[in-house]
């Protein structure tokens, strides 16, 4: 278990560096991340490089046993580069220029920016890549943050057309057929006639334009970030071999296909800021953790963990005593092997003055420092137990960026049908039952899961349909959400009864579909087998079972009252549930607890308090259960199994009391 922190030596006098190193060492911090925003200090003038100050800092911290993760400094470029290339900036979908002075504001398709970005990475890795205290690299910083994943400038227009030529084998007729450009007489005669989607006076860039164009532009924009990352990874590997390379992702950020980006990384890391859960007495939503771990189905690093109130102009409520430590343990419980806080000391200047660090601006250790110090001591003690352990999930959540982007373009209804919200709803329902899921792509190893939940397979090419059918045939349990099997890969709606290519495995077809949320004042409900009524949101797929498929839930309300809302179909050695609407949390919990998980052989916990989160890590035949109390009051919890509490160093039986914002880590079984 590794404890780290972000540190920016260029922000502080040299005489302070050693004080900070000593305080970090005393707190148990063994990693620092540096330099991802230091381009100008590393190249103060075009072609003049200065890595000496950074090497001095790296070596100083190394003497205190603190190793460095270096970030490439490409997210913020120097003013002299902007002067050289006045058109280097990004252009938003409404034509507005994203002027210099922010971050990630350079167009990644600008040839000048890309050339100078490659050069600074080459020079930096050549100068510092063999330093024994440099143990890992981070490419850039938060690709796509602040709305920068999609640029609409002329450089991107040219790159988009080249991308389309490759995708359609230089065949404009194939593109026209795939996008259905005959509609509105928008057929193209040549790829040069295609431009990125732009805003008009009364519409956004994804509204009013061809859905095929928009979907492919979203794919292209994601691929640009993937290409930029790959370019840097290749340079780093040449000059600094043997050191793991990562990038700090942003959890549920939706404008980049993180599965593609993660392919070139040795380890996934991400930035975890659960401020919305502050003072709610409820666990932060788990999906971001489960997606980051699911990208490579491996443990992750948290490169930026909340260390205090965050904000730019205004700031969030300060995490009360214990909550910072608790959030760190939530990340560990869900697969993190390193927790690196952001940041060491709150910055006195710039836009992030109020994005607070472990230390306030004055740099004097106070409460948060003592909390980190406690965590550092615990990590040292836990390492012998937890190093090498992993989260072994029995449930997968299919996370599909194509479906997400298609529904971003055409959300079908404005109430309850957001892809990320649906995925998070399923994951949160599982968490209430003490069940952990990996969020994975269709290309992942699905055989490791007993249950696979697909919030909506809205875009469903033949390969996806076959992968899902094979999963069920082999004995898996598949849950299909509403509006599945609707679109082909380029955004055209299938010419078949829905769910189109998924009809055989689903064992039903959609008689009609309804956006009932558009009716003011209407509350739609579904009735479950136990005769409970649960509220439904957004829309309804009205289902017709086929063959030996069974109905488990029915609609209450509208003209289709009494008609099937959920259909179960045995298929091969497994079964598929088609859930035709979005149910409220209690409905999802009941459906999973009584209708799905026990039949699939997945154990659940009963009567888990709403404030308590349970997760597991395993190594060999040993399982470690994490019990996390996210409330400001003590709570008693029944344990899944008795065992030995690692933090309390005491045996525990059938139940334990967890203090406010407290943690219990139970090695199940023997002492």
Helices and strands as residue ranges (DSSP letters): E 2-6, G 9-11, H 14-27, E 31-34, H 39-42, H 52-63, E 67-71, H 79-84, E 90-91, E 97-98, H 111-128, E 134-138, H 154-167, H 172-179, G 183-185, G 191-193, H 211-239, E 244-246, E 248-249, H 258-262, E 269-272, G 275-277, H 287-294, E 300-306, H 323-333, E 336-342, H 367-386, E 395-398, H 401-409, H 419-432, E 437-440, G 446-448, E 451-454, H 462-473, E 477-480, G 500-502, H 503-506, E 508-514, G 516-518, E 524-527, E 533-545, E 550-556, E 564-571, E 574-579, E 581-583, H 585-590, I 591-596, H 597-600, E 612-619, E 622-629, E 635-638, E 643-645, E 650-652, E 655-658, E 663-668
